[in-house]
Amino acid sequence: MSDEEIRNIIEAALLAAGKSLTVGDLAQLFDEPQRPDGLAVRVALEQLNAGYAARALEIKETAAGFRVQVRGRYAGVIARLWPERPQRYSRALLETLALIAYRQPITRAEIEAVRGVVVNPNIIKTLLERQWIRVVGHRDLPGRPELLGTTHDFLDYFGLLSLDQLPPLTQLRSLGQMDPQLELPVAGATAADADADAADAENDAADADGDVDAADGDAEGDVEGLESGPERGAELVASAPTADP
């Protein structure tokens, strides 16, 4: 089988899959006698990506594998195809997600200690349902509180190969700046999404009531609390990405 045919099959698979594919997934597309090894698959991916250099598409490697996606600079234009309002994530949800990402493993009580407000259970539920976080263990304390950490789906959504690629505090202003894949909206928002959005809004309102006097100094205080730990901290998020997984 020619190198061009290998590239064509891999390209077709990435376009048709609708998800990230590993090198092993791509190799399994070929019959045993003609199956390329992992190195040959990676070379084909690099050649394909080089061919996309002047185009609106790119091949992105994340923790879940490789995918073809629209380049971020075209996201705003392509979004006009779907005039309906996309899902928005509340500041409270993104602050909680950022704390988990940068301070993991972390308990709910530790999140509350940094944010200064009680975490709405619906926020943790939403993050678990979206499979962005998972329970990675339990703290050896009374009650055995759950330790939370991020998942491969979190890395895949935000276009990251590993946690080492998280932006440093000096650069991070919003999780939306981490250049996630251009997500196409699913027809018809689910009731669960609507309920989660409403719960996030309620939590934001509760945060505002509890932190009115500290609103201006909110981000600085939380970042200092994050930097006191051994892991990197996350600057508080003031805006949310508009893409819905």
Helices and strands as residue ranges (DSSP letters): H 3-17, H 23-27, G 32-34, H 38-51, E 57-62, E 65-70, G 72-74, H 75-78, G 79-81, H 91-103, H 108-115, H 121-129, E 133-138, E 146-150, H 152-157, G 163-165, G 175-178, H 191-210, H 218-227
